[in-house]
């Protein structure tokens, strides 16, 4: 059963790291856009409208990546535990 979940959910084990990188990237782009708004104050209204949704997207991607990583670690522990009980 563990292998079934592993093959369907994690065909590529780097998936969780891609979500983490994407979330961190969205947050960094939002931060640097805020720095650009300091230089060009005319874009302040646009930045105020976009900052909250983009931060939610970035944090959502980070949390999804962390959850995926924890799920993969749990599946590895379950598999190792199943292998240990099979040997006995």
Secondary structure, DSSP 8 states (H G I E B T S, - for coil): -HHHHHHHH-SSTTHHHHHHHHHHHHHHHHHHHHHHHHH-GGGHHHHHHHHHHHHHHHHHHHHHHHHHHHHHHHHHHHHHHHHHHHH-
